[in-house]
Amino acid sequence: RIPALEFGIFALGRLEFANEFPAEQADSRKHLIDAKIFLAYQRQLNNLSIQESRLRRHFEKDAAALRQLQESRRRHRKSQLDEAARQYIAAVHEERHDLWEPDQNGFEFSMEEVEVRAIEIEPDLFAEWADENAAASVRSSGPRQN
């Protein structure tokens, strides 16, 4: 809004001082009229500039507070996801992971998010299960009989 007000002041000034400096070249005349507008409306233009600076500082302060809040929420979410993953890892080791659900344990994560984070924390989490399934697959296929 402030740039629009400044533009309006200069537009009014150009109308008000349109007949000034008729003997000057067009380029010089434009600059002289702008200078006269500035001098005539200096107080108003300075006040607008001060207000714009205040608004900018408020915006920057609010934006910094927002970034800080967002970062705090990201850290909290990561902490909660880590805790959910640790609980899930414990459930896997206790062979009760089939019953473990994030929402039943106070978390708002998908099971996929928890499993991915659990594997990031403990990459070999399902290695034993994979080995058992591979061995069972080999046993069930057994030697072929013709």
Buried (B, 14 or more C-beta within 10 A) or exposed (E): EBEEBBEEBBEEBBEBBEEBBEEEEEEEBEEBBBEBBBEBBEEEBEEBEEEBEEEEEEEEEEEEEEEEEEEEEEEEEEEBBBBBBBBBBEBBEEEEBEEBEBEEBEBEBEBEBBBBBBBEEBEEBBEEEEEEEEEEEEEEEEEEEE
